[in-house]
Amino acid sequence: MNRRTLIALCIAACLVVSLGGLAVASAQAHRLVWRECGDGLRCAELVVPVDWADPGGPRTSVHVAKLPATGRSIGPLVVNFGGPGTSTSMLRPSSDPDLPPELPALLKELRGRFDVVAIDPRGLSEPRSGRAVSCAEPAASPFGLISARTRRDWDTHAARNAAHQESCRKTVRSAWYGLTSWNVAHDLDALRAALGQERLRYAGNSYGTVYAQAYLELFPQRVGRMYFDGTADHTQPELEPWLRNYALTQERHLTLFRDWCARRADCALHGRDAGRAWDELVARARRAPLPASAGRTVHEGPLYAGAVKGMNPALWPLFATAIRKALDGDAANFLTELAPDRGGSSVGEDSLCNDFMPALPTYEEFQGIEAGLREIAPRFGWIEGRYELGRCWGRAGGASWAPHPLRVKDLPPVLFAIGELDNNTNHLGQLHVAEQIPSARVLWHGDGHASWAGNTCLRRHVHAYLTEGVLPGRGTRCPAERIHRVGK
């Protein structure tokens, strides 16, 4: 989920307006041939143009899976849960620790009224479909620029991403030119038509909301009920304001982490100011590398990289323990439990960069941006700029769909759920999107990212909206539920 771009707003506007007339093309019904594919699912391949700007050109396919309703179905609900994993694989029983443990209960509830239909974006699919794309060269770790000390480090990171991008381009061949959410929105409309629906009923989480933003612009007359959960802001045409929202959110999260630790007797830093403990650890690392077990050391970069992971509320207990142990003389947890993720081999980051950063700032331009972030978020939040840029640094060319303000009107009511603890798709950006949709209703809740499955109050309101069209009253707020379980 991540975006940024210095593409001019006028260019983005011309792109959407000039291609908007193609909306009719994607309404043509595409036949779905359903087959049993295990775990009670039925699967199909939706054949679509590589690029909806050229509907008569090369074709590709996207993977679709359906969980049939267990009760009397009122129609299909199309879902895209974002990541990790793919949406079709999330319909299967899973022991994946990264998935919300409450997801099976949510699916069971939805199946009582809907045929739940998941669609995977281009190039991403569950392994058993045979459609998953694996690129020959792995991408650089998105955490890589956090540890970069010299210009050579930046160049090395860029070279890894460029090699990954080139290997992906060779792997997917002509399909490479359609890897944007603009095209996925057309795929969604083709799926709507194939399902025999006049209007699309859709629930999107995280990156699934980027597809939904495109759909609102392209097919307003076909919007039914649309639910946005953990919205990724694709409406900022410039990089710096977009990054500023992330930096401010992460800086605030350091304070929230401190307050959480003060309330929890089982927090490893309970009884001391956890925020100041972090400041002390950073000061030590700037003076000299921190000692770790087995003769290792931890520099400032890996320390910040571990903190970016640990600032997720679900990992606060691990983060607190890592800080305490490091202050006591062993920073090894920043190399193990909070170690940076490695770069992957999928085309997922390529699609993200095509959507959010088809043009990159220069190294010198970013130094100026980072200086501004340090001013507003000096303790921790400033590092978010390097994290977000690290996903795309070194990539160039390919398809593009640049961020731009939403241009929507005459939409039915749209429901947004915004988590006050969401630092994945920050709450400032989420509200920025919702405020551009006159018919939007915002439901605030006290939990973090992707909490639809785990917050019963949120589930109740979303279910009422999706099934009956009943919106929560203005000003309704669901209390935190998931955060109270952190550490238990």
MINU-361470 format. One record per atom (N, C-alpha, C): residue in three letters; x, y, z. Coordinates in steps of 0.2 Angstrom, whole numbers, plus 5000, padded with zeros to 4 digits. Layout:
# MINU-361470
ALAXYZ;...
END
This chain:
# MINU-361470
MET500449955000;MET500050005000;MET500450065000;ASN500550094996;ASN501050144997;ASN501150184990;ARG501150254991;ARG501050294985;ARG501450354986;ARG501550384980;ARG501950444980;ARG502050464972;THR502150524971;THR502250534964;THR502350614962;LEU502750624958;LEU502850694956;LEU502550714949;ILE502150664946;ILE501750674940;ILE501250724941;ALA501250774936;ALA500850834937;ALA500050814937;LEU499650844941;LEU498950834941;LEU498650834934;CYS498850884930;CYS498450894924;CYS498550824920;ILE499150794920;ILE499250734916;ILE498850684919;ALA498750674925;ALA498350624928;ALA497650634926;ALA497450694926;ALA496750714924;ALA496550694917;CYS497050704913;CYS496950694906;CYS496950614905;LEU497350584909;LEU497350504908;LEU496650474909;VAL496350494915;VAL495750474917;VAL495150494913;VAL495150554911;VAL494650584907;VAL494650544900;SER495250544897;SER495250514890;SER495150444890;LEU495250404895;LEU495150334895;LEU494450314898;GLY494150364901;GLY493450354904;GLY492950324900;GLY493050344893;GLY492550324888;GLY492550244887;LEU493050214889;LEU493150144888;LEU492750104893;ALA492350134898;ALA492050104903;ALA491550054900;VAL491250074894;VAL490750024891;VAL491049964889;ALA491649964887;ALA491949904885;ALA492049844890;SER492149864896;SER492249824902;SER491549794904;ALA491049824902;ALA490349794904;ALA490149734900;GLN490549724895;GLN490349664891;GLN490449604895;ALA489949554895;ALA489949494900;ALA490549454898;HIS490849424902;HIS491449374901;HIS491249314905;ARG491149264901;ARG490849204904;ARG491349174909;LEU491149154914;LEU491449114920;LEU491349044920;VAL491849004919;VAL491748924920;VAL491948904927;TRP491548894931;TRP491648874938;TRP491848804938;ARG492348784943;ARG492548714944;ARG492648714952;GLU492548654954;GLU492748644961;GLU493548644962;CYS493748674967;CYS494448684968;CYS494648674975;GLY494248634979;GLY494448624986;GLY494248674991;ASP494148644997;ASP493948685003;ASP493248715002;GLY492848684998;GLY492148714997;GLY492148764992;LEU492748784989;LEU492748844984;LEU492648814977;ARG492348864973;ARG492348854966;ARG492748914963;CYS493148894958;CYS493648944955;CYS493448944948;ALA493749004945;ALA493649024938;ALA494149064936;GLU494249074929;GLU494749124926;GLU494349174922;LEU494449234924;LEU494149294920;LEU494649314915;VAL494449304909;VAL494849324903;VAL494749394901;VAL495249444901;VAL495149514900;VAL495749534896;PRO495649594893;PRO496149624889;PRO496749644894;VAL497349634891;VAL497949654895;VAL497849734897;ASP497649774892;ASP497549844894;ASP496849864891;TRP496449884896;TRP495749904894;TRP495749964889;ALA496350004889;ALA496450054884;ALA496450024877;ASP496549964876;ASP496649924870;ASP496249864870;PRO495549864871;PRO495149804872;PRO495149754867;GLY495449774861;GLY495449714856;GLY496149684855;GLY496649704860;GLY497249684860;GLY497349624864;PRO498049604866;PRO498149544869;PRO497749534875;ARG497649464877;ARG497249454883;ARG497649424888;THR497349424894;THR497649394900;THR497049364904;SER497249334910;SER496649314914;SER496849324922;VAL496249334926;VAL496349344933;VAL495949294936;HIS496249274942;HIS495949214946;HIS495349234950;VAL494849204950;VAL494249214954;VAL494049154958;ALA493849164964;ALA493549104968;ALA492949124972;LYS492549074973;LYS491849094976;LYS491749044982;LEU491449074987;LEU491249034993;LEU490449034992;PRO490148984990;PRO489348984989;PRO489049004996;ALA488449034996;ALA488149055002;ALA487848995005;THR487848995012;THR487548935016;THR486848945017;GLY486649015017;GLY485949025018;GLY485649045011;ARG485049085011;ARG484749105005;ARG485149165003;SER485449164997;SER485949214995;SER485549274992;ILE485749334994;ILE485449394991;ILE485849424985;GLY486349384983;GLY486749404978;GLY487549394980;PRO487949404975;PRO488649404976;PRO488949464980;LEU489449454984;LEU489849514987;LEU490549494985;VAL490749544981;VAL491449544978;VAL491949574983;VAL492449534985;VAL492949554990;VAL493649554987;ASN494049604990;ASN494749604989;ASN495049624996;PHE495449584999;PHE495649595006;PHE496349625006;GLY496649645000;GLY497349665000;GLY497849615002;GLY498249625006;GLY498749575008;GLY498849565015;PRO499249515018;PRO499649475014;PRO499349415011;GLY499649385006;GLY499349335002;GLY498849354997;THR498449314994;THR497949334989;THR497249334992;SER496849364989;SER496149364992;SER495849294991;THR495949264985;THR495649194984;THR495949144989;SER496549154991;SER496849104996;SER496549125003;MET496349185004;MET496049195011;MET495349165012;LEU495049145006;LEU494449115007;LEU494549045010;ARG495149015010;ARG495248945012;ARG495448945020;PRO495248895023;PRO495548885030;PRO496248895030;SER496548935035;SER497248945035;SER497548945042;SER498148925042;SER498548935049;SER499048995048;ASP498949035043;ASP499449085042;ASP499449135047;PRO499949145051;PRO499949185057;PRO499849265056;ASP499949275049;ASP499849345047;ASP499149365046;LEU498749315045;LEU498049335044;LEU497649345050;PRO497149385050;PRO496749395056;PRO496449325058;PRO496449305064;PRO496249235067;PRO495449235066;GLU495149295066;GLU494449305066;GLU494149305059;LEU494549295054;LEU494349295047;LEU493849235045;PRO493949175048;PRO493449125046;PRO492749145049;ALA492749175055;ALA492049195058;ALA491749245053;LEU492149295051;LEU491849345046;LEU491549315040;LEU491949265037;LEU491749235031;LEU491149195032;LYS491049155038;LYS490449125039;LYS489849165040;GLU489949225043;GLU489449275044;GLU489149295037;LEU489649315033;LEU489549345026;LEU489149285022;ARG489349225022;ARG489049175018;ARG488349155020;GLY488149185026;GLY487449175028;GLY486949215023;ARG487249265020;ARG486849305016;ARG487049315008;PHE487749305007;PHE488049315001;PHE488449254998;ASP488449254991;ASP488949214988;ASP489649254989;VAL490149234992;VAL490749284993;VAL491249264987;VAL491349314983;VAL491749304977;VAL492349354978;ALA492949314978;ALA493649354979;ALA493949354972;ILE494249414970;ILE494649424964;ILE495349444966;ASP495749404963;ASP496449424963;ASP496649474958;PRO497149524960;PRO497349574955;PRO497849534950;ARG497949574944;ARG498349544939;ARG499049524942;GLY499249464940;GLY499949434942;GLY499949404949;LEU499449414953;LEU499449384959;LEU498849334960;SER499049274962;SER498549224962;SER498749164967;GLU498349134970;GLU498549074975;GLU498949024971;PRO499448994974;PRO499848944970;PRO499548894967;ARG498948864970;ARG498648804967;ARG498248824960;SER498248884959;SER497848904953;SER498248894946;GLY498948894947;GLY499348894942;GLY499448954938;ARG499249014941;ARG499249074938;ARG499749124941;ALA499949104947;ALA500449144951;ALA501049164947;VAL501349224947;VAL501949244944;VAL502449254949;SER503049214947;SER503649224951;SER504149254947;CYS504449304949;CYS504949344945;CYS505649304947;ALA506149304942;ALA506749274943;ALA507149304948;GLU507149374948;GLU507549414953;GLU507149444959;PRO507349434965;PRO506949464970;PRO507049534971;ALA506549574973;ALA506549644974;ALA507049654980;ALA507249714981;ALA507649744987;ALA507149744992;SER507349734999;SER506949735004;SER506649815005;PRO506049815006;PRO505749885007;PRO506049925013;PHE506449885017;PHE506749915023;PHE507449945021;GLY507649925015;GLY508349935013;GLY508650005014;LEU508250055011;LEU508450125012;LEU508550155019;ILE508150115024;ILE508250135031;ILE508950135033;SER509250075031;SER509950065033;SER510450095028;ALA510250125023;ALA510750155018;ALA511150215021;ARG511750215021;ARG512250265024;ARG512550305019;THR512650275013;THR513050315008;THR512650315001;ARG512850354997;ARG512550364990;ARG512550294986;ARG513150254988;ARG513250194985;ARG512750144987;ASP512550144994;ASP512050104996;ASP511350114993;TRP511250174991;TRP510650194988;TRP510650164981;ASP511250174978;ASP511250144971;ASP511250064971;THR511450034976;THR511449964976;THR510749944977;HIS510349974981;HIS509649964982;HIS509249974975;ALA509450024972;ALA509050044965;ALA509249984960;ALA509849964960;ALA510049904955;ALA509649844957;ARG509549824963;ARG509149764965;ARG508449774962;ASN508149834963;ASN507449844961;ASN507349844954;ALA507849874950;ALA507849874943;ALA507949804940;ALA508349764943;ALA508449694941;ALA507849654942;HIS507449664948;HIS506849624949;HIS506349654944;GLN506249714943;GLN505749734938;GLN505849714931;GLU506449704929;GLU506649684922;GLU506449604922;SER506649574927;SER506449494927;SER505749484927;CYS505349534930;CYS504649524930;CYS504349544923;ARG504649594920;ARG504349614914;ARG504449554909;LYS505049514909;LYS505149464905;LYS504649404906;THR504549394913;THR504149334915;THR503349344912;VAL503149404914;VAL502349414912;VAL502249434905;ARG502849454901;ARG502749474894;ARG502249534893;SER501849524888;SER501349574887;SER500949604892;ALA500749554897;ALA500349574903;ALA500649624907;TRP501349634906;TRP501649694910;TRP501349754909;TYR501049774903;TYR500849834902;TYR500149854905;GLY499849804908;GLY499249814911;GLY499249814919;LEU499749814922;LEU499849814929;LEU499649874933;THR499049894933;THR498849954936;THR498149944939;SER497949984944;SER497349974947;SER496750004943;TRP496950044938;TRP496450074933;TRP496250014929;ASN496649964927;ASN496449904923;ASN496149854928;VAL496349854934;VAL495949804939;VAL495249824940;ALA495149894940;ALA494449924941;ALA494049894935;HIS494249894929;HIS493949874923;HIS493849794924;ASP494349764927;ASP494249684928;ASP493649674933;LEU493549724938;LEU493049714943;LEU492349724939;ASP492349774934;ASP491749784931;ASP491549724926;ALA492049694923;ALA491949634919;ALA491649574924;LEU491949574930;LEU491649524934;LEU490949534936;ARG490849594938;ARG490149614939;ARG489649594934;ALA489849604927;ALA489449584922;ALA489349514921;ALA489949474922;ALA489949404922;ALA489549374927;LEU489449404933;LEU489049384938;LEU488249394937;GLY488149434932;GLY487449454930;GLY487149504935;GLN487549554937;GLN487349604942;GLN487349674939;GLU486749704940;GLU486749774937;GLU487249824941;ARG487349814947;ARG487749854951;ARG488249814955;LEU488849844956;LEU489349804960;LEU489249814968;ARG489249754971;ARG489249764979;ARG489949734981;TYR490349774984;TYR491049764985;TYR491249784992;ALA491749744994;ALA492049765001;ALA492849754999;GLY493249815001;GLY493949814999;GLY494249835006;ASN494849795007;ASN495249815012;ASN495949835010;SER496249885013;SER496949905011;SER497049915003;TYR497449875000;TYR497549894993;TYR496849874989;GLY496449834992;GLY495849834988;GLY495449894988;THR495549944992;THR495250014991;THR495550054986;VAL496150034983;VAL496350074978;VAL495950054971;TYR495849994971;TYR495449974965;TYR494750004966;ALA494450014972;ALA493850044973;ALA493850114971;GLN494350144972;GLN494350224971;GLN494350224963;ALA494650184959;ALA494650184952;ALA493950174950;TYR493650124953;TYR492950104951;TYR492450164952;LEU492550194957;LEU492050254958;LEU492150304953;GLU492750314950;GLU492750364945;GLU492550334938;LEU492750274937;LEU492550254930;LEU491850224929;PHE491550204935;PHE490950164934;PHE490450194939;PRO490350254940;PRO489850284945;PRO489150254945;GLN488950244939;GLN488250224938;GLN488150144939;ARG488750114941;ARG488650044942;ARG488850024949;VAL488950074953;VAL489150064960;VAL488450054964;GLY488549994968;GLY488049974972;GLY488149994979;ARG488349944984;ARG488549964990;ARG489349944991;MET489749994993;MET490449984993;MET490750005000;TYR491149955002;TYR491349965009;TYR492149975008;PHE492450025011;PHE493150035011;PHE493450025019;ASP493849985019;ASP494149965026;ASP494949975025;GLY495250025029;GLY495950035029;GLY496150065022;THR495850115021;THR495950145014;THR496650175013;ALA496950155007;ALA497550185005;ALA497450245000;ASP497750295002;ASP497550364999;ASP497950364992;HIS497550364987;HIS497850374980;HIS497650434977;THR497550484982;THR497250554979;THR497750604980;GLN498350594982;GLN498850644983;GLN499350644977;PRO499250704973;PRO499750704967;PRO500450714968;GLU500650734974;GLU501350754976;GLU501550704981;LEU502250684981;LEU502450644986;LEU502550664993;GLU502750724994;GLU502950755001;GLU502250755005;PRO501750785003;PRO501150785007;PRO500950715009;TRP500950665004;TRP500750605006;TRP501250565011;LEU501850585011;LEU502350555016;LEU502250585022;ARG502050655022;ARG501950695028;ARG501450655033;ASN500850635030;ASN500350605034;ASN500650535037;TYR501050505034;TYR501350445037;TYR501850465042;ALA502250515041;ALA502750535046;ALA502350555053;LEU501850595052;LEU501450615058;LEU501150565061;THR500850515057;THR500550455061;THR501050415065;GLN501550405062;GLN502050365065;GLN502350395071;GLU502450465071;GLU502650495077;GLU502150495082;ARG501550495081;ARG500950495086;ARG500950425088;HIS501150375084;HIS501150305087;HIS501650295092;LEU502250325092;LEU502650315097;LEU502350345104;THR501950395104;THR501650415110;THR501150365112;LEU500750335107;LEU500250285109;LEU500550225112;PHE501150205109;PHE501450145111;PHE501750155119;ARG501950215120;ARG502150235127;ARG501550235132;ASP500950255130;ASP500350255134;ASP500150185135;TRP500150145130;TRP499950075130;TRP500350035135;CYS501050045135;CYS501550015139;CYS501350035147;ALA501250105147;ALA501150125154;ALA500550095158;ARG500050075153;ARG499450035156;ARG499449965157;ARG499949935154;ARG500049865154;ARG500649835159;ALA500449805164;ALA500949775168;ALA501349725165;ASP501149695160;ASP501549645156;ASP502049675151;CYS501949735150;CYS502449775145;CYS503149765148;ALA503649755144;ALA504349745146;ALA504649815149;LEU504349865147;LEU504549935149;LEU504049965154;HIS503649925156;HIS503149955161;HIS503549985167;GLY503250045169;GLY503650075175;GLY504150125173;ARG504250135166;ARG504650185164;ARG504350215157;ASP504550275155;ASP504250305149;ASP504550265143;ALA504150225140;ALA504350195134;ALA504650235128;GLY504350295127;GLY504550335122;GLY505250365124;ARG505450385130;ARG506050405132;ARG506550345131;ALA506350285133;ALA506750225132;ALA507050225125;TRP506550235120;TRP506750225113;TRP507250285111;ASP507050345114;ASP507550405112;ASP508250385115;GLU508350355121;GLU508950335124;GLU509350285119;LEU508950235117;LEU509250185113;LEU509550215106;VAL509150255103;VAL509350295097;VAL509950335098;ALA510050365104;ALA510550405105;ALA511250365106;ARG511150305109;ARG511650265110;ARG511950235103;ALA511450215099;ALA511650185092;ALA511950245088;ARG511850305089;ARG512150355085;ARG512850365088;ARG513050355094;ARG513650355096;ARG514150295094;ALA513850235094;ALA514150175093;ALA513650125091;PRO513850075087;PRO513450015086;PRO513249985093;LEU512649955093;LEU512349925099;LEU512649855099;PRO512849835105;PRO513049765105;PRO512449715105;ALA512549655102;ALA512049605102;ALA512449535103;SER512049485105;SER512349415106;SER512649395100;ALA513149345102;ALA513549305097;ALA513949355093;GLY514249405096;GLY514749455094;GLY514449495088;ARG513749505088;ARG513549545082;ARG513449615085;THR513249665081;THR513149735082;THR512549755078;VAL512149805081;VAL511649835078;VAL511749915077;HIS511749935070;HIS511850005069;HIS511150035069;GLU511150105068;GLU510550145069;GLU510050125063;GLY510250105057;GLY509850085052;GLY509350025054;PRO509749975056;PRO509349915058;PRO508849925064;LEU509049975068;LEU508649985074;LEU508050025072;TYR508050065067;TYR507450105064;TYR507050055060;ALA507350005057;ALA507049965053;ALA506549915057;GLY506849895063;GLY506549855067;GLY505949895071;ALA506049955072;ALA505549995075;ALA504950005070;VAL505050015063;VAL504550015059;VAL504049955059;LYS504349895060;LYS503949835061;LYS503649835067;GLY504049855073;GLY503749845079;GLY503249905081;MET503149955077;MET502650005078;MET501949985077;ASN501849925073;ASN501249895072;ASN500949875079;PRO500349895081;PRO500149885088;PRO500149805089;ALA500049765085;ALA500049695086;ALA500749675088;LEU501249705087;LEU501949695089;LEU502249735094;TRP501849775097;TRP502049815103;TRP502349775108;PRO502149715110;PRO502449675116;PRO503149665113;LEU503249635107;LEU503949625105;LEU504349685104;PHE504149735102;PHE504549805102;PHE504749825109;ALA504349815114;ALA504549835121;ALA505049795123;THR504949735122;THR505549685124;THR506149695121;ALA506149705114;ALA506749725111;ALA507149785113;ILE506749835115;ILE507049895118;ILE507349885124;ARG507049845129;ARG507249835135;ARG507949795135;LYS507949745131;LYS508449695131;LYS509049735128;ALA508949785123;ALA509449815120;ALA509749865125;LEU509349905129;LEU509649945134;LEU510049905139;ASP509849845140;ASP510249805145;ASP510849775142;GLY510949785135;GLY511649765132;GLY511549715127;ASP510949695125;ASP510849645119;ASP510349665115;ALA510549695109;ALA510049715104;ALA509849665099;ALA509949595100;ALA509849545095;ALA509149545093;ASN508649565097;ASN507949555095;ASN507849595088;PHE508249645087;PHE508149685081;PHE508449655075;LEU508749595076;LEU509049555071;LEU508649495070;THR508249485074;THR507849415074;THR507049435074;GLU506749435079;GLU506049445079;GLU505749515075;LEU506249565075;LEU506049625072;LEU506449635066;ALA506749585063;ALA507249585057;ALA506849615051;PRO507149655047;PRO506749675041;PRO506549625036;ASP506049625033;ASP505749575028;ASP506249585022;ARG506349525019;ARG506649525013;ARG506249545007;GLY506549555001;GLY506149574996;GLY505849514993;GLY505249514990;GLY504849464987;GLY505049454980;SER504749404977;SER504849384970;SER504149394966;SER503649424969;SER503049434965;SER503049504961;VAL502449514957;VAL502449574954;VAL502049624958;GLY501849614964;GLY501449654968;GLY501749724969;GLU502349724971;GLU502649794972;GLU502749834965;ASP502749794960;ASP502749834953;ASP502149864952;SER501549834953;SER500949864952;SER500849924957;LEU501049914963;LEU501049974968;LEU501450034965;CYS502050014963;CYS502450074960;CYS502150104954;ASN501850064950;ASN501450094944;ASN500950134946;ASP500550124951;ASP500050154954;ASP500250224957;PHE500750214962;PHE500850274966;PHE501550304965;MET501950284961;MET502550314960;MET502850304953;PRO502450314948;PRO502750304941;PRO503250354939;ALA503350404943;ALA503950454943;ALA504250454950;LEU504950454950;LEU505250454956;LEU505650524957;PRO505750544963;PRO506150604965;PRO506850584964;THR507250624962;THR508050614962;THR508250604969;TYR508850574970;TYR509150574976;TYR509250634980;GLU509450694976;GLU509450754979;GLU508750784981;GLU508250774977;GLU507650794979;GLU507350764985;PHE507450704986;PHE507250664992;PHE507650694998;GLN508250714998;GLN508550735004;GLN508150795006;GLY507950835002;GLY507550895004;GLY506850875007;ILE506550825004;ILE505950795007;ILE506050775014;GLU506650735015;GLU506750705021;GLU506950755026;ALA507250805025;ALA507350865029;ALA506750895032;GLY506250895028;GLY505550925030;GLY505250875035;LEU505250805033;LEU504950755038;LEU505350755044;ARG505950765045;ARG506350765051;ARG506050825055;GLU505850885052;GLU505650935056;GLU504950925059;ILE504550885056;ILE503850875059;ILE503850815063;ALA504250765062;ALA504250705065;ALA504950675067;PRO505350715072;PRO506050705073;PRO506250645076;ARG505750615080;ARG505950555085;ARG505950495081;PHE505450485077;PHE505350415073;PHE505050425067;GLY504550465066;GLY504050465060;GLY504450485054;TRP504950515054;TRP505350545048;TRP505550485044;ILE505750425047;ILE506050365044;ILE505550335039;GLU504850355039;GLU504350325035;GLU504450345028;GLY504850405027;GLY504950425020;GLY505450375016;ARG505950355020;ARG506350305017;ARG506050235016;TYR505650215020;TYR505250155020;TYR504850155014;GLU504450205013;GLU503950205007;GLU504350205001;LEU504850255000;LEU505250254994;LEU505650194993;GLY505850154998;GLY506150094997;GLY505850044992;ARG505150044992;ARG504749994988;ARG504950004981;CYS505050074979;CYS505050084972;CYS505650114969;TRP506150134974;TRP506750164972;TRP507150114967;GLY507350144961;GLY507650104956;GLY507150074950;ARG506550084951;ARG506050054946;ARG505950114941;ALA505750094935;ALA505650144930;ALA505250114924;GLY504850154921;GLY504450124915;GLY503850084917;GLY503550044912;GLY503050004913;GLY502350044913;ALA501850014915;ALA501150054915;ALA501150104921;SER500650154921;SER500650204926;SER499950224927;TRP499750234933;TRP499150264935;TRP499250314941;ALA499450374939;ALA499650424944;ALA499150444949;PRO499350454956;PRO498850484961;PRO498550554958;HIS497950564960;HIS497550624958;HIS496950624963;PRO496750694964;PRO496150694967;PRO495550664964;LEU495050634968;LEU494550594965;LEU494050644962;ARG493750624956;ARG493250664953;ARG492650614952;VAL492250624957;VAL491650584958;VAL491050624959;LYS490450604957;LYS489850634959;LYS489250584958;ASP488650604961;ASP488050554960;ASP488150484962;LEU488550474967;LEU488650404970;LEU488150394975;PRO487950324976;PRO487550304982;PRO487950314988;PRO487650304994;PRO488050305000;PRO488650255000;VAL489250275002;VAL489850235003;VAL490050235010;LEU490250175012;LEU490450175019;LEU491150165020;PHE491450205024;PHE492150195026;PHE492250185034;ALA492750135035;ALA492950125042;ALA493650145043;ILE493750185048;ILE494450215049;ILE494650195056;GLY495250165056;GLY495450145063;GLY495950205066;GLU495850225072;GLU496250275075;GLU496950245076;LEU497050185076;LEU497750155077;LEU498050125071;ASP497750145065;ASP498050125059;ASP498650165056;ASN499250135057;ASN499750165054;ASN500050125048;ASN499650085045;ASN499750045039;ASN499550095033;THR498850105033;THR498550155029;THR498350205034;ASN498750255034;ASN498650305040;ASN497950335040;HIS497650355046;HIS497050385046;HIS496950455043;LEU497450485043;LEU497450555039;LEU497350545032;GLY497650495029;GLY497550485022;GLY496850455020;GLN496650415025;GLN495950385024;GLN495450435024;LEU495450485029;LEU494950535029;LEU495050585023;HIS495650595021;HIS495750635015;HIS495350605009;VAL495350535008;VAL494950505003;VAL494150515004;ALA493950495010;ALA493250505012;ALA492950575011;GLU493350625012;GLU493050695012;GLU492950715004;GLN493250675000;GLN493150694993;GLN492550654990;ILE492150614994;ILE491550584991;ILE490950604995;PRO490550644992;PRO490050684995;PRO489550634999;SER489450574996;SER489050524999;SER489350475004;ALA489950495006;ALA490350445011;ALA490050455018;ARG490050395021;ARG489950395029;ARG490550365032;VAL490750395037;VAL491350375040;VAL491250345047;LEU491450285048;LEU491350245054;LEU492050245058;TRP492150275063;TRP492850275066;TRP492850215071;HIS493350185072;HIS493450135077;HIS494150145081;GLY494250115086;GLY494850125090;GLY495350075089;ASP495350035084;ASP495849985082;ASP496250005077;GLY496649955074;GLY497149975069;GLY496949945062;HIS497349935058;HIS497249915051;HIS496849845050;ALA496449845045;ALA496049785044;ALA495749755050;SER495349795053;SER494949765059;SER494249745058;TRP494049745052;TRP493349725051;TRP493249655054;ALA493649605053;ALA493549535055;ALA493549535063;GLY493949575066;GLY494049575073;GLY493749615078;ASN493349665075;ASN492949715080;ASN492249695079;THR491849675084;THR491149655083;THR490749705082;CYS490849765085;CYS490449825083;CYS490549845076;LEU491149845073;LEU491249865066;LEU490849815062;ARG490949745063;ARG490649695059;ARG489849705059;ARG489549725065;ARG488849735065;ARG488649785060;HIS488949845060;HIS488749905056;HIS488849885049;VAL489449855047;VAL489649845040;VAL489149795037;HIS488949745041;HIS488449695039;HIS487749725038;ALA487549775042;ALA486949805041;ALA486949845034;TYR487549875033;TYR487549915027;TYR487549875021;LEU487949815021;LEU488049775015;LEU487449735013;THR487049715018;THR486449675017;THR485849725016;GLU485749775020;GLU485149815020;GLU485249885018;GLY485849905017;GLY485949975015;GLY485950025021;VAL485849995027;VAL485850045033;VAL486450065035;LEU486550135035;LEU487150165037;LEU487150175045;PRO487750175048;PRO487850195055;PRO487650275056;GLY487350295061;GLY487250365062;GLY487850405062;ARG487750465060;ARG488350515059;ARG488650515066;GLY489350515067;GLY489650515073;GLY489750455077;THR489450395074;THR489550335077;THR490250315078;ARG490450285083;ARG491150265084;ARG491150195088;CYS491550145085;CYS491550085088;CYS492250085093;PRO492150065099;PRO492750065103;PRO493250005101;ALA493850015104;ALA494349965102;ALA494149905105;GLU494349845101;GLU494249785104;GLU494949745103;ARG495149745097;ARG495749705096;ARG496349725100;ILE496449795101;ILE497049815104;ILE497049795111;HIS496449785114;HIS496449755121;HIS496649685122;ARG496749655116;ARG496949585116;ARG497749575115;VAL498049635113;VAL498749635112;VAL499149615118;GLY499549565117;GLY499949545123;GLY499649485127;LYS499049475125;LYS498749415129;LYS498849345126;
END
